[in-house]
Amino acid sequence: MKTNAELQVDVQNAIKWEPLLHVAEIGVTAKDGVVSLTGVVDSYTKKMEAEDAAKKVIGVKALVENIEVRFPGNWAKTDAEVTAEVLDALKVNHYVPNDKVTAKVEDGWVTLAGELPWNYQREAAKIAIHGLSGVKGVSNNIKIKSESNGTIELSAVESALRRSSIDDSDIDVSVSGTTVTLSGKVNSWYQKEEAGRVVWKARGICDVKNELSVEYDYLLVL
């Protein structure tokens, strides 16, 4: 098992490896698999890239992210300007249905709301505004309301997990109405998130409760 110091160095090196990031911008601490990120960056894209880099490191079980987005003076925009750019970005994104998503901006923080039939559309809405200057953070409160009246088949969800690259041997799946719950364990944060992405493709789904725990088998990575 990695020591706290080893995990800290691995996360620092993962952040350093990302082209957009400078390791001096991000502070990293690690304790018992919980990694905390602090610092100041000049774009929301950098903030998300640091988070994604940390999640991919073997040994990270949980992430506490306290990175602040702070723009240089000449990059500053009013909330009204940011709102206009967000709405334009959503309008031109062909994955996001027109007039289905609303946006509110307070001090650069964007809150998305509305209802969409598919999770990939909700994710597309968030991704569409990541790189906009003036955006300091995003709360994706879009709800999924499936247009399908069919029931979610447990066997279909389990089959989808089996044919993916995920080791599903310790994953339990349960279905209640339009909600799928994943429990059990996986051996990386990537597999946890990938399991969620696979399940979200089920027709008729409105919610996924991803309760998988990350437990690394260090014999496999030594």
N, CA and C atoms as a LAMMPS dump frame, in Angstrom:
ITEM: TIMESTEP
0
ITEM: NUMBER OF ATOMS
666
ITEM: BOX BOUNDS ff ff ff
-5.0000000000000000e+02 5.0000000000000000e+02
-5.0000000000000000e+02 5.0000000000000000e+02
-5.0000000000000000e+02 5.0000000000000000e+02
ITEM: ATOMS id mol type element x y z
1 1 1 N 0.839 -1.198 0
2 1 2 C 0 0 0
3 1 3 C 0.875 1.248 0
4 2 1 N 0.462 2.258 -0.748
5 2 2 C 1.245 3.495 -0.818
6 2 3 C 1.189 4.255 0.501
7 3 1 N 2.313 4.874 0.84
8 3 2 C 2.304 5.783 1.977
9 3 3 C 1.657 7.089 1.552
10 4 1 N 1.321 7.932 2.53
11 4 2 C 0.746 9.24 2.218
12 4 3 C 1.687 10.049 1.338
13 5 1 N 3.001 9.984 1.642
14 5 2 C 3.987 10.744 0.879
15 5 3 C 4.076 10.24 -0.562
16 6 1 N 4.012 8.925 -0.748
17 6 2 C 4.073 8.354 -2.101
18 6 3 C 2.853 8.756 -2.921
19 7 1 N 1.685 8.702 -2.29
20 7 2 C 0.462 9.089 -3.003
21 7 3 C 0.495 10.564 -3.354
22 8 1 N 0.972 11.392 -2.453
23 8 2 C 1.085 12.828 -2.721
24 8 3 C 1.973 13.085 -3.93
25 9 1 N 3.126 12.435 -3.981
26 9 2 C 4.056 12.626 -5.101
27 9 3 C 3.437 12.132 -6.407
28 10 1 N 2.741 10.997 -6.358
29 10 2 C 2.116 10.466 -7.575
30 10 3 C 1.066 11.424 -8.124
31 11 1 N 0.265 12.011 -7.253
32 11 2 C -0.753 12.971 -7.702
33 11 3 C -0.083 14.233 -8.249
34 12 1 N 0.953 14.71 -7.582
35 12 2 C 1.685 15.883 -8.068
36 12 3 C 2.249 15.625 -9.457
37 13 1 N 2.797 14.434 -9.666
38 13 2 C 3.369 14.102 -10.972
39 13 3 C 2.277 13.967 -12.038
40 14 1 N 1.095 13.443 -11.64
41 14 2 C -0.008 13.329 -12.59
42 14 3 C -0.48 14.703 -13.041
43 15 1 N -0.521 15.645 -12.099
44 15 2 C -0.913 17.017 -12.432
45 15 3 C 0.151 17.669 -13.308
46 16 1 N 1.394 17.434 -12.975
47 16 2 C 2.501 17.991 -13.759
48 16 3 C 2.476 17.479 -15.194
49 17 1 N 1.987 16.268 -15.387
50 17 2 C 1.971 15.641 -16.71
51 17 3 C 0.94 16.283 -17.645
52 18 1 N -0.066 16.949 -17.079
53 18 2 C -1.104 17.581 -17.901
54 18 3 C -0.573 18.865 -18.53
55 19 1 N -0.7 19.006 -19.86
56 19 2 C -0.106 20.151 -20.563
57 19 3 C -0.588 21.516 -20.085
58 20 1 N -1.856 21.628 -19.672
59 20 2 C -2.401 22.929 -19.288
60 20 3 C -2.004 23.346 -17.877
61 21 1 N -1.529 22.393 -17.076
62 21 2 C -1.338 22.664 -15.664
63 21 3 C 0.127 22.869 -15.288
64 22 1 N 0.324 23.672 -14.256
65 22 2 C 1.637 23.849 -13.653
66 22 3 C 1.534 23.35 -12.215
67 23 1 N 2.446 22.457 -11.842
68 23 2 C 2.345 21.845 -10.528
69 23 3 C 2.413 22.886 -9.424
70 24 1 N 3.055 24.028 -9.703
71 24 2 C 3.157 25.073 -8.676
72 24 3 C 1.803 25.708 -8.377
73 25 1 N 0.842 25.572 -9.296
74 25 2 C -0.484 26.165 -9.087
75 25 3 C -1.329 25.362 -8.098
76 26 1 N -1.043 24.076 -7.985
77 26 2 C -1.909 23.169 -7.242
78 26 3 C -1.181 22.593 -6.029
79 27 1 N -1.767 22.778 -4.85
80 27 2 C -1.245 22.151 -3.648
81 27 3 C -1.898 20.794 -3.446
82 28 1 N -1.108 19.793 -3.067
83 28 2 C -1.62 18.431 -2.911
84 28 3 C -1.244 17.889 -1.532
85 29 1 N -2.224 17.367 -0.812
86 29 2 C -1.97 16.626 0.418
87 29 3 C -2.705 15.293 0.33
88 30 1 N -2.192 14.286 1.022
89 30 2 C -2.81 12.956 0.987
90 30 3 C -2.783 12.327 2.365
91 31 1 N -3.883 11.7 2.725
92 31 2 C -3.95 10.99 3.99
93 31 3 C -4.934 9.83 3.859
94 32 1 N -4.413 8.624 3.992
95 32 2 C -5.23 7.403 3.966
96 32 3 C -6.103 7.318 2.715
97 33 1 N -5.543 7.7 1.572
98 33 2 C -6.264 7.607 0.309
99 33 3 C -7.12 8.803 -0.023
100 34 1 N -7.265 9.736 0.914
101 34 2 C -8.039 10.961 0.661
102 34 3 C -7.071 12.059 0.225
103 35 1 N -7.263 12.557 -0.982
104 35 2 C -6.386 13.58 -1.549
105 35 3 C -7.11 14.925 -1.558
106 36 1 N -6.414 15.959 -1.082
107 36 2 C -6.965 17.319 -1.088
108 36 3 C -6.181 18.175 -2.067
109 37 1 N -6.909 18.908 -2.897
110 37 2 C -6.298 19.819 -3.868
111 37 3 C -6.653 21.254 -3.503
112 38 1 N -5.658 22.12 -3.47
113 38 2 C -5.876 23.539 -3.22
114 38 3 C -5.096 24.34 -4.244
115 39 1 N -5.34 25.656 -4.277
116 39 2 C -4.579 26.519 -5.171
117 39 3 C -5.468 27.46 -5.95
118 40 1 N -4.848 28.192 -6.856
119 40 2 C -5.55 29.166 -7.684
120 40 3 C -5.171 28.946 -9.138
121 41 1 N -6.168 28.848 -10.017
122 41 2 C -5.932 28.703 -11.456
123 41 3 C -6.716 29.778 -12.194
124 42 1 N -6.387 29.977 -13.463
125 42 2 C -7.018 31.064 -14.217
126 42 3 C -8.105 30.593 -15.178
127 43 1 N -8.572 29.34 -15.019
128 43 2 C -9.696 28.882 -15.84
129 43 3 C -10.366 27.687 -15.18
130 44 1 N -11.651 27.528 -15.445
131 44 2 C -12.396 26.39 -14.917
132 44 3 C -11.913 25.096 -15.554
133 45 1 N -11.459 25.178 -16.803
134 45 2 C -10.927 24 -17.482
135 45 3 C -9.739 23.433 -16.716
136 46 1 N -8.85 24.298 -16.238
137 46 2 C -7.695 23.844 -15.453
138 46 3 C -8.145 23.182 -14.157
139 47 1 N -9.126 23.755 -13.527
140 47 2 C -9.66 23.198 -12.278
141 47 3 C -10.143 21.767 -12.505
142 48 1 N -10.923 21.55 -13.575
143 48 2 C -11.443 20.225 -13.871
144 48 3 C -10.337 19.269 -14.288
145 49 1 N -9.332 19.778 -14.995
146 49 2 C -8.238 18.92 -15.439
147 49 3 C -7.42 18.421 -14.255
148 50 1 N -7.219 19.28 -13.26
149 50 2 C -6.496 18.868 -12.056
150 50 3 C -7.276 17.781 -11.318
151 51 1 N -8.572 17.958 -11.22
152 51 2 C -9.422 16.975 -10.547
153 51 3 C -9.377 15.635 -11.278
154 52 1 N -9.515 15.666 -12.612
155 52 2 C -9.509 14.428 -13.391
156 52 3 C -8.165 13.72 -13.294
157 53 1 N -7.071 14.485 -13.304
158 53 2 C -5.743 13.887 -13.2
159 53 3 C -5.576 13.167 -11.87
160 54 1 N -6.051 13.774 -10.793
161 54 2 C -5.932 13.165 -9.47
162 54 3 C -6.755 11.883 -9.374
163 55 1 N -7.95 11.882 -9.947
164 55 2 C -8.823 10.713 -9.866
165 55 3 C -8.208 9.478 -10.518
166 56 1 N -7.355 9.674 -11.498
167 56 2 C -6.794 8.55 -12.25
168 56 3 C -5.599 7.902 -11.567
169 57 1 N -5.133 8.479 -10.471
170 57 2 C -3.952 7.95 -9.788
171 57 3 C -4.34 6.767 -8.906
172 58 1 N -3.612 5.676 -9.036
173 58 2 C -3.846 4.502 -8.206
174 58 3 C -3.607 4.856 -6.737
175 59 1 N -4.569 4.529 -5.913
176 59 2 C -4.46 4.798 -4.477
177 59 3 C -5.39 5.892 -3.99
178 60 1 N -5.941 6.684 -4.923
179 60 2 C -6.86 7.759 -4.539
180 60 3 C -8.253 7.166 -4.334
181 61 1 N -8.761 7.282 -3.11
182 61 2 C -10.083 6.755 -2.781
183 61 3 C -11.147 7.843 -2.702
184 62 1 N -10.719 9.058 -2.394
185 62 2 C -11.657 10.184 -2.293
186 62 3 C -10.895 11.469 -2.593
187 63 1 N -11.616 12.471 -3.05
188 63 2 C -10.983 13.727 -3.452
189 63 3 C -11.702 14.9 -2.808
190 64 1 N -10.926 15.776 -2.18
191 64 2 C -11.439 17.039 -1.645
192 64 3 C -10.839 18.141 -2.491
193 65 1 N -11.683 18.853 -3.22
194 65 2 C -11.174 19.826 -4.195
195 65 3 C -11.549 21.237 -3.78
196 66 1 N -10.537 22.028 -3.459
197 66 2 C -10.74 23.421 -3.039
198 66 3 C -9.92 24.373 -3.907
199 67 1 N -9.909 24.124 -5.198
200 67 2 C -9.18 24.985 -6.131
201 67 3 C -10.055 26.182 -6.496
202 68 1 N -9.482 27.36 -6.426
203 68 2 C -10.213 28.593 -6.744
204 68 3 C -9.874 29.044 -8.161
205 69 1 N -10.888 29.46 -8.887
206 69 2 C -10.681 30.056 -10.214
207 69 3 C -10.664 31.561 -10.058
208 70 1 N -9.547 32.157 -10.451
209 70 2 C -9.398 33.614 -10.323
210 70 3 C -8.839 34.153 -11.634
211 71 1 N -9.591 35.055 -12.251
212 71 2 C -9.192 35.57 -13.564
213 71 3 C -8.343 36.828 -13.442
214 72 1 N -7.377 37.006 -14.366
215 72 2 C -6.662 38.291 -14.435
216 72 3 C -7.658 39.417 -14.703
217 73 1 N -7.298 40.626 -14.315
218 73 2 C -8.206 41.763 -14.434
219 73 3 C -8.779 41.958 -15.821
220 74 1 N -7.959 41.752 -16.851
221 74 2 C -8.437 41.995 -18.217
222 74 3 C -9.326 40.871 -18.733
223 75 1 N -9.456 39.772 -17.964
224 75 2 C -10.339 38.679 -18.348
225 75 3 C -11.696 38.769 -17.653
226 76 1 N -11.838 39.681 -16.725
227 76 2 C -13.052 39.753 -15.917
228 76 3 C -14.282 40.052 -16.78
229 77 1 N -15.4 39.395 -16.443
230 77 2 C -16.652 39.61 -17.151
231 77 3 C -17.779 39.725 -16.138
232 78 1 N -18.799 40.47 -16.525
233 78 2 C -19.971 40.574 -15.66
234 78 3 C -20.772 39.277 -15.755
235 79 1 N -21.622 39.057 -14.769
236 79 2 C -22.481 37.876 -14.811
237 79 3 C -23.399 37.9 -16.03
238 80 1 N -23.823 39.086 -16.432
239 80 2 C -24.69 39.197 -17.611
240 80 3 C -23.941 38.744 -18.87
241 81 1 N -22.658 39.123 -18.975
242 81 2 C -21.855 38.714 -20.13
243 81 3 C -21.64 37.201 -20.132
244 82 1 N -21.36 36.643 -18.955
245 82 2 C -21.158 35.193 -18.859
246 82 3 C -22.446 34.455 -19.208
247 83 1 N -23.565 34.958 -18.708
248 83 2 C -24.851 34.325 -19
249 83 3 C -25.126 34.289 -20.494
250 84 1 N -24.857 35.386 -21.18
251 84 2 C -25.084 35.442 -22.631
252 84 3 C -24.217 34.42 -23.359
253 85 1 N -22.961 34.278 -22.94
254 85 2 C -22.066 33.328 -23.589
255 85 3 C -22.475 31.889 -23.3
256 86 1 N -22.935 31.638 -22.074
257 86 2 C -23.404 30.299 -21.721
258 86 3 C -24.602 29.915 -22.568
259 87 1 N -25.575 30.802 -22.696
260 87 2 C -26.772 30.507 -23.485
261 87 3 C -26.429 30.301 -24.954
262 88 1 N -25.473 31.074 -25.471
263 88 2 C -25.04 30.896 -26.858
264 88 3 C -24.379 29.534 -27.052
265 89 1 N -23.536 29.137 -26.078
266 89 2 C -22.837 27.853 -26.18
267 89 3 C -23.818 26.69 -26.144
268 90 1 N -24.844 26.794 -25.314
269 90 2 C -25.857 25.747 -25.242
270 90 3 C -26.68 25.695 -26.531
271 91 1 N -26.948 26.857 -27.092
272 91 2 C -27.787 26.932 -28.295
273 91 3 C -27.129 26.262 -29.491
274 92 1 N -25.806 26.399 -29.611
275 92 2 C -25.118 25.856 -30.788
276 92 3 C -24.677 24.411 -30.59
277 93 1 N -24.837 23.874 -29.38
278 93 2 C -24.455 22.487 -29.14
279 93 3 C -25.576 21.565 -29.597
280 94 1 N -25.3 20.722 -30.604
281 94 2 C -26.379 19.927 -31.187
282 94 3 C -26.826 18.772 -30.299
283 95 1 N -26.105 18.503 -29.208
284 95 2 C -26.534 17.47 -28.277
285 95 3 C -27.556 17.994 -27.26
286 96 1 N -27.645 19.301 -27.124
287 96 2 C -28.531 19.9 -26.125
288 96 3 C -29.775 20.458 -26.814
289 97 1 N -30.962 19.905 -26.546
290 97 2 C -32.192 20.409 -27.17
291 97 3 C -32.417 21.889 -26.831
292 98 1 N -32.83 22.648 -27.828
293 98 2 C -33.066 24.079 -27.626
294 98 3 C -34.183 24.328 -26.615
295 99 1 N -33.959 25.361 -25.814
296 99 2 C -34.962 25.855 -24.868
297 99 3 C -35.335 24.844 -23.769
298 100 1 N -34.485 23.853 -23.534
299 100 2 C -34.744 22.876 -22.473
300 100 3 C -33.883 23.108 -21.234
301 101 1 N -32.867 23.96 -21.355
302 101 2 C -31.94 24.185 -20.253
303 101 3 C -31.892 25.668 -19.928
304 102 1 N -31.959 25.987 -18.65
305 102 2 C -31.814 27.376 -18.212
306 102 3 C -30.492 27.533 -17.471
307 103 1 N -29.999 28.755 -17.406
308 103 2 C -28.724 29.023 -16.744
309 103 3 C -28.83 30.265 -15.878
310 104 1 N -28.28 30.161 -14.69
311 104 2 C -28.193 31.302 -13.783
312 104 3 C -26.73 31.479 -13.396
313 105 1 N -26.262 32.707 -13.389
314 105 2 C -24.858 32.99 -13.078
315 105 3 C -24.773 33.952 -11.898
316 106 1 N -24.023 33.55 -10.887
317 106 2 C -23.777 34.406 -9.725
318 106 3 C -22.284 34.408 -9.439
319 107 1 N -21.659 35.565 -9.612
320 107 2 C -20.227 35.724 -9.391
321 107 3 C -19.425 34.69 -10.171
322 108 1 N -19.833 34.455 -11.406
323 108 2 C -19.109 33.546 -12.283
324 108 3 C -19.479 32.081 -12.135
325 109 1 N -20.287 31.757 -11.127
326 109 2 C -20.689 30.363 -10.919
327 109 3 C -21.995 30.112 -11.663
328 110 1 N -21.988 29.108 -12.545
329 110 2 C -23.126 28.816 -13.411
330 110 3 C -23.942 27.667 -12.832
331 111 1 N -25.243 27.87 -12.729
332 111 2 C -26.157 26.808 -12.311
333 111 3 C -27.064 26.473 -13.481
334 112 1 N -27.002 25.215 -13.929
335 112 2 C -27.839 24.747 -15.025
336 112 3 C -29.055 24.031 -14.457
337 113 1 N -30.208 24.255 -15.05
338 113 2 C -31.445 23.609 -14.611
339 113 3 C -32.279 23.255 -15.831
340 114 1 N -33.344 22.476 -15.589
341 114 2 C -34.205 22.058 -16.682
342 114 3 C -34.403 20.557 -16.657
343 115 1 N -35.044 20.024 -17.697
344 115 2 C -35.284 18.588 -17.822
345 115 3 C -34.876 18.123 -19.207
346 116 1 N -34.16 16.996 -19.255
347 116 2 C -33.738 16.399 -20.515
348 116 3 C -34.017 14.898 -20.469
349 117 1 N -34.193 14.26 -21.63
350 117 2 C -34.52 12.825 -21.635
351 117 3 C -33.323 11.903 -21.436
352 118 1 N -32.094 12.405 -21.684
353 118 2 C -30.924 11.533 -21.619
354 118 3 C -29.803 12.184 -20.825
355 119 1 N -29.037 11.354 -20.102
356 119 2 C -27.916 11.85 -19.315
357 119 3 C -26.795 12.406 -20.185
358 120 1 N -26.57 11.812 -21.381
359 120 2 C -25.497 12.328 -22.238
360 120 3 C -25.767 13.778 -22.636
361 121 1 N -27.047 14.154 -22.726
362 121 2 C -27.393 15.537 -23.031
363 121 3 C -27.064 16.447 -21.854
364 122 1 N -27.324 15.968 -20.644
365 122 2 C -26.983 16.729 -19.446
366 122 3 C -25.472 16.941 -19.355
367 123 1 N -24.704 15.886 -19.62
368 123 2 C -23.248 16.011 -19.585
369 123 3 C -22.748 16.947 -20.68
370 124 1 N -23.369 16.879 -21.849
371 124 2 C -22.969 17.747 -22.958
372 124 3 C -23.192 19.212 -22.614
373 125 1 N -24.272 19.495 -21.894
374 125 2 C -24.565 20.874 -21.494
375 125 3 C -23.461 21.419 -20.6
376 126 1 N -23.002 20.603 -19.67
377 126 2 C -21.935 21.044 -18.764
378 126 3 C -20.623 21.217 -19.502
379 127 1 N -20.289 20.25 -20.335
380 127 2 C -19.021 20.313 -21.077
381 127 3 C -18.989 21.512 -22.01
382 128 1 N -20.149 21.877 -22.56
383 128 2 C -20.208 22.978 -23.521
384 128 3 C -19.746 24.298 -22.931
385 129 1 N -19.845 24.455 -21.601
386 129 2 C -19.507 25.749 -21.001
387 129 3 C -18.222 25.704 -20.174
388 130 1 N -17.561 24.543 -20.127
389 130 2 C -16.323 24.422 -19.351
390 130 3 C -15.289 25.471 -19.717
391 131 1 N -15.073 25.643 -21.01
392 131 2 C -13.967 26.476 -21.458
393 131 3 C -14.284 27.948 -21.629
394 132 1 N -15.474 28.367 -21.266
395 132 2 C -15.843 29.771 -21.437
396 132 3 C -15.116 30.643 -20.417
397 133 1 N -14.526 31.719 -20.895
398 133 2 C -13.874 32.638 -19.967
399 133 3 C -14.928 33.314 -19.105
400 134 1 N -14.636 33.47 -17.833
401 134 2 C -15.592 34.05 -16.9
402 134 3 C -16.314 33.024 -16.07
403 135 1 N -16.254 31.746 -16.471
404 135 2 C -16.909 30.686 -15.711
405 135 3 C -15.968 30.202 -14.609
406 136 1 N -16.429 30.287 -13.365
407 136 2 C -15.625 29.858 -12.221
408 136 3 C -16.025 28.48 -11.701
409 137 1 N -17.225 28.058 -12.02
410 137 2 C -17.698 26.761 -11.559
411 137 3 C -19.047 26.454 -12.167
412 138 1 N -19.451 25.182 -12.101
413 138 2 C -20.722 24.768 -12.691
414 138 3 C -21.449 23.83 -11.735
415 139 1 N -22.708 24.136 -11.458
416 139 2 C -23.6 23.22 -10.746
417 139 3 C -24.605 22.695 -11.762
418 140 1 N -24.525 21.401 -12.031
419 140 2 C -25.398 20.818 -13.043
420 140 3 C -26.63 20.228 -12.367
421 141 1 N -27.692 21.024 -12.292
422 141 2 C -28.936 20.604 -11.636
423 141 3 C -29.997 20.157 -12.629
424 142 1 N -29.594 19.849 -13.842
425 142 2 C -30.538 19.368 -14.851
426 142 3 C -31.063 17.993 -14.429
427 143 1 N -32.368 17.821 -14.497
428 143 2 C -32.996 16.556 -14.149
429 143 3 C -33.212 15.713 -15.406
430 144 1 N -33.163 14.4 -15.219
431 144 2 C -33.44 13.49 -16.324
432 144 3 C -34.873 12.997 -16.206
433 145 1 N -35.634 13.206 -17.264
434 145 2 C -37.011 12.727 -17.33
435 145 3 C -37.154 11.925 -18.61
436 146 1 N -37.059 10.625 -18.472
437 146 2 C -37.051 9.758 -19.647
438 146 3 C -38.372 9.832 -20.403
439 147 1 N -38.26 9.77 -21.73
440 147 2 C -39.448 9.767 -22.571
441 147 3 C -39.969 8.351 -22.782
442 148 1 N -39.202 7.371 -22.273
443 148 2 C -39.602 5.97 -22.419
444 148 3 C -40.507 5.564 -21.264
445 149 1 N -41.554 4.827 -21.573
446 149 2 C -42.454 4.325 -20.546
447 149 3 C -42.157 2.88 -20.167
448 150 1 N -41.092 2.331 -20.781
449 150 2 C -40.739 0.949 -20.503
450 150 3 C -40.043 0.805 -19.166
451 151 1 N -39.993 -0.433 -18.667
452 151 2 C -39.309 -0.705 -17.412
453 151 3 C -37.842 -1.001 -17.68
454 152 1 N -37.001 -0.686 -16.704
455 152 2 C -35.579 -0.961 -16.827
456 152 3 C -35.335 -2.427 -16.499
457 153 1 N -34.694 -3.136 -17.409
458 153 2 C -34.439 -4.551 -17.206
459 153 3 C -33.111 -4.739 -16.493
460 154 1 N -33.161 -5.37 -15.325
461 154 2 C -31.952 -5.62 -14.538
462 154 3 C -30.935 -6.411 -15.344
463 155 1 N -31.405 -7.427 -16.065
464 155 2 C -30.492 -8.283 -16.831
465 155 3 C -29.765 -7.496 -17.92
466 156 1 N -30.452 -6.497 -18.501
467 156 2 C -29.838 -5.695 -19.557
468 156 3 C -28.722 -4.822 -18.996
469 157 1 N -28.952 -4.266 -17.805
470 157 2 C -27.926 -3.445 -17.159
471 157 3 C -26.723 -4.299 -16.797
472 158 1 N -26.974 -5.469 -16.232
473 158 2 C -25.876 -6.365 -15.852
474 158 3 C -25.094 -6.818 -17.075
475 159 1 N -25.772 -7.075 -18.169
476 159 2 C -25.09 -7.478 -19.404
477 159 3 C -24.211 -6.361 -19.944
478 160 1 N -24.705 -5.118 -19.855
479 160 2 C -23.928 -3.973 -20.332
480 160 3 C -22.633 -3.823 -19.536
481 161 1 N -22.699 -4.038 -18.233
482 161 2 C -21.498 -3.961 -17.401
483 161 3 C -20.528 -5.089 -17.743
484 162 1 N -21.054 -6.279 -17.998
485 162 2 C -20.189 -7.43 -18.293
486 162 3 C -19.427 -7.247 -19.6
487 163 1 N -20.058 -6.627 -20.606
488 163 2 C -19.38 -6.494 -21.891
489 163 3 C -18.492 -5.248 -21.973
490 164 1 N -18.455 -4.485 -20.892
491 164 2 C -17.573 -3.316 -20.843
492 164 3 C -16.187 -3.746 -20.362
493 165 1 N -15.289 -2.764 -20.238
494 165 2 C -13.93 -3.046 -19.774
495 165 3 C -13.836 -3.112 -18.257
496 166 1 N -14.972 -3.011 -17.578
497 166 2 C -15.013 -2.969 -16.119
498 166 3 C -14.99 -4.383 -15.543
499 167 1 N -14.245 -4.582 -14.462
500 167 2 C -14.328 -5.822 -13.703
501 167 3 C -15.562 -5.721 -12.815
502 168 1 N -16.638 -6.388 -13.238
503 168 2 C -17.916 -6.254 -12.536
504 168 3 C -18.156 -7.37 -11.533
505 169 1 N -17.126 -8.156 -11.224
506 169 2 C -17.312 -9.327 -10.363
507 169 3 C -17.79 -8.973 -8.962
508 170 1 N -17.48 -7.768 -8.488
509 170 2 C -17.898 -7.356 -7.141
510 170 3 C -18.909 -6.218 -7.189
511 171 1 N -19.604 -6.077 -8.321
512 171 2 C -20.619 -5.028 -8.463
513 171 3 C -22.012 -5.646 -8.352
514 172 1 N -22.829 -5.065 -7.481
515 172 2 C -24.222 -5.48 -7.353
516 172 3 C -25.121 -4.401 -7.953
517 173 1 N -26.107 -4.828 -8.709
518 173 2 C -27.025 -3.907 -9.381
519 173 3 C -28.439 -4.15 -8.88
520 174 1 N -29.125 -3.079 -8.54
521 174 2 C -30.534 -3.194 -8.18
522 174 3 C -31.325 -2.122 -8.915
523 175 1 N -32.578 -2.425 -9.204
524 175 2 C -33.447 -1.509 -9.947
525 175 3 C -34.711 -1.262 -9.147
526 176 1 N -35.058 0.017 -8.995
527 176 2 C -36.308 0.394 -8.341
528 176 3 C -36.962 1.476 -9.18
529 177 1 N -38.005 1.109 -9.904
530 177 2 C -38.66 2.078 -10.789
531 177 3 C -37.71 2.524 -11.885
532 178 1 N -37.405 3.819 -11.92
533 178 2 C -36.504 4.372 -12.941
534 178 3 C -35.115 4.66 -12.376
535 179 1 N -34.822 4.096 -11.182
536 179 2 C -33.53 4.328 -10.535
537 179 3 C -32.721 3.038 -10.469
538 180 1 N -31.459 3.126 -10.854
539 180 2 C -30.53 2.002 -10.744
540 180 3 C -29.51 2.327 -9.658
541 181 1 N -29.27 1.38 -8.76
542 181 2 C -28.284 1.555 -7.697
543 181 3 C -27.137 0.572 -7.893
544 182 1 N -25.92 1.097 -7.849
545 182 2 C -24.718 0.273 -7.926
546 182 3 C -24.082 0.221 -6.545
547 183 1 N -23.806 -0.976 -6.069
548 183 2 C -23.127 -1.143 -4.784
549 183 3 C -22.048 -2.208 -4.951
550 184 1 N -21.208 -2.337 -3.911
551 184 2 C -20.091 -3.258 -4.013
552 184 3 C -18.789 -2.5 -4.117
553 185 1 N -17.823 -3.074 -4.836
554 185 2 C -16.523 -2.424 -4.923
555 185 3 C -15.892 -2.602 -6.293
556 186 1 N -15.022 -1.663 -6.634
557 186 2 C -14.204 -1.722 -7.841
558 186 3 C -12.774 -1.369 -7.438
559 187 1 N -11.825 -1.613 -8.362
560 187 2 C -10.427 -1.403 -7.974
561 187 3 C -9.81 -0.116 -8.499
562 188 1 N -10.643 0.813 -8.978
563 188 2 C -10.119 2.134 -9.35
564 188 3 C -11.269 3.125 -9.454
565 189 1 N -10.92 4.393 -9.295
566 189 2 C -11.934 5.445 -9.431
567 189 3 C -12.454 5.483 -10.862
568 190 1 N -11.554 5.218 -11.825
569 190 2 C -11.973 5.194 -13.228
570 190 3 C -13.094 4.179 -13.429
571 191 1 N -12.925 2.973 -12.843
572 191 2 C -13.944 1.946 -13.027
573 191 3 C -15.267 2.351 -12.376
574 192 1 N -15.191 3.037 -11.251
575 192 2 C -16.423 3.505 -10.609
576 192 3 C -17.171 4.461 -11.53
577 193 1 N -16.476 5.433 -12.075
578 193 2 C -17.136 6.405 -12.943
579 193 3 C -17.583 5.764 -14.254
580 194 1 N -16.771 4.835 -14.777
581 194 2 C -17.134 4.165 -16.025
582 194 3 C -18.387 3.308 -15.828
583 195 1 N -18.503 2.654 -14.671
584 195 2 C -19.71 1.865 -14.384
585 195 3 C -20.945 2.76 -14.405
586 196 1 N -20.822 3.941 -13.823
587 196 2 C -21.935 4.879 -13.85
588 196 3 C -22.301 5.3 -15.261
589 197 1 N -21.266 5.581 -16.083
590 197 2 C -21.535 5.989 -17.469
591 197 3 C -22.242 4.892 -18.251
592 198 1 N -21.814 3.644 -18.046
593 198 2 C -22.441 2.518 -18.752
594 198 3 C -23.91 2.402 -18.364
595 199 1 N -24.194 2.476 -17.088
596 199 2 C -25.567 2.305 -16.603
597 199 3 C -26.472 3.433 -17.072
598 200 1 N -25.939 4.652 -17.154
599 200 2 C -26.754 5.794 -17.567
600 200 3 C -27.299 5.641 -18.986
601 201 1 N -26.791 4.701 -19.756
602 201 2 C -27.265 4.513 -21.127
603 201 3 C -28.536 3.671 -21.189
604 202 1 N -28.939 3.111 -20.066
605 202 2 C -30.15 2.284 -20.058
606 202 3 C -31.378 3.116 -20.433
607 203 1 N -32.194 2.575 -21.309
608 203 2 C -33.407 3.282 -21.72
609 203 3 C -34.398 3.325 -20.566
610 204 1 N -34.969 4.504 -20.334
611 204 2 C -35.967 4.667 -19.291
612 204 3 C -35.405 5.098 -17.951
613 205 1 N -34.084 5.254 -17.861
614 205 2 C -33.462 5.576 -16.576
615 205 3 C -33.583 7.065 -16.262
616 206 1 N -33.807 7.371 -14.991
617 206 2 C -33.889 8.761 -14.547
618 206 3 C -32.841 9.099 -13.495
619 207 1 N -32.292 8.065 -12.838
620 207 2 C -31.309 8.349 -11.786
621 207 3 C -30.409 7.137 -11.587
622 208 1 N -29.138 7.402 -11.301
623 208 2 C -28.175 6.357 -10.958
624 208 3 C -27.571 6.711 -9.603
625 209 1 N -27.68 5.807 -8.661
626 209 2 C -27.032 5.968 -7.362
627 209 3 C -25.764 5.12 -7.372
628 210 1 N -24.636 5.78 -7.542
629 210 2 C -23.36 5.077 -7.636
630 210 3 C -22.74 4.999 -6.249
631 211 1 N -22.99 3.897 -5.563
632 211 2 C -22.496 3.703 -4.197
633 211 3 C -21.304 2.758 -4.148
634 212 1 N -20.637 2.585 -5.284
635 212 2 C -19.47 1.707 -5.344
636 212 3 C -18.326 2.285 -4.516
637 213 1 N -17.647 1.434 -3.783
638 213 2 C -16.456 1.86 -3.048
639 213 3 C -15.219 1.48 -3.856
640 214 1 N -14.168 2.271 -3.697
641 214 2 C -12.914 2.021 -4.409
642 214 3 C -11.946 1.343 -3.443
643 215 1 N -11.597 0.108 -3.761
644 215 2 C -10.66 -0.649 -2.938
645 215 3 C -9.596 -1.231 -3.851
646 216 1 N -8.384 -0.696 -3.742
647 216 2 C -7.31 -1.092 -4.636
648 216 3 C -6.703 -2.409 -4.217
649 217 1 N -6.457 -3.253 -5.227
650 217 2 C -5.713 -4.494 -5.01
651 217 3 C -4.268 -4.217 -5.416
652 218 1 N -3.443 -3.886 -4.448
653 218 2 C -2.084 -3.464 -4.756
654 218 3 C -1.23 -4.581 -5.328
655 219 1 N -1.651 -5.84 -5.151
656 219 2 C -0.9 -6.933 -5.768
657 219 3 C -0.956 -6.853 -7.285
658 220 1 N -1.99 -6.177 -7.793
659 220 2 C -2.151 -6.072 -9.242
660 220 3 C -1.344 -4.91 -9.831
661 221 1 N -0.886 -3.995 -8.999
662 221 2 C -0.225 -2.8 -9.534
663 221 3 C 1.22 -2.688 -9.119
664 222 1 N 1.71 -3.603 -8.276
665 222 2 C 3.11 -3.551 -7.865
666 222 3 C 4.013 -4.027 -8.993
